[in-house]
Amino acid sequence: MLYAVISQDVENSLEKRLSVRPAHIERLNNLKNEGRLILAGPHPAIDNNEPGEAGFTGSLVVAEFDCLEDAQAWADADPYMESGAYESVVVKPFKKVLP
């Protein structure tokens, strides 16, 4: 089943994000290589794809997991969570309708 992993960053998270970004991207690439990643990306803090020092306010990942518990465990082990960049993460079942 698909799950949405919706994170909220702490304020001024950019340095924490940058410190572990390679490990974060590696985990996403693993999901992609397994054919389980639907989409992933951050929420810029300003209305710009490249927010610079404004940074990001959170992230969204939609991916396939066997169950909610597996999706939550994956989210809890994210390097952004471990680094303190994420304030919170919510994992919800997701039903893709379009496209």
DAHU-V654765 format. One record per backbone hydrogen bond with DSSP energy under -0.5 kcal/mol. CO is the residue of the C=O (numbers start at 1). NH is the residue of the N-H. Records with the same first field share a line. If there is no record, write none. Layout:
CO->NH + NH
This chain:
1->65
2->94
3->5 + 63
4->6 + 92
5->7 + 61
6->90
7->59
8->87 + 88
10->13
13->17
14->18
15->19
16->20
17->20 + 21
20->24
21->25
22->26
23->27
24->28
25->29
26->30
27->31
28->32
29->33
30->34
31->36 + 37
32->35
36->38 + 64
39->62
41->60
42->44
43->57 + 58
46->48
49->51
51->54
52->55
55->45
57->9
58->43
59->7
60->41
61->5
62->38 + 39
63->3
67->71
68->72
69->73
70->74
71->75
72->76
73->77
75->78
78->81 + 82
79->83
80->84 + 85 + 86
81->84
85->10
88->8
90->6
92->4
94->2 + 96
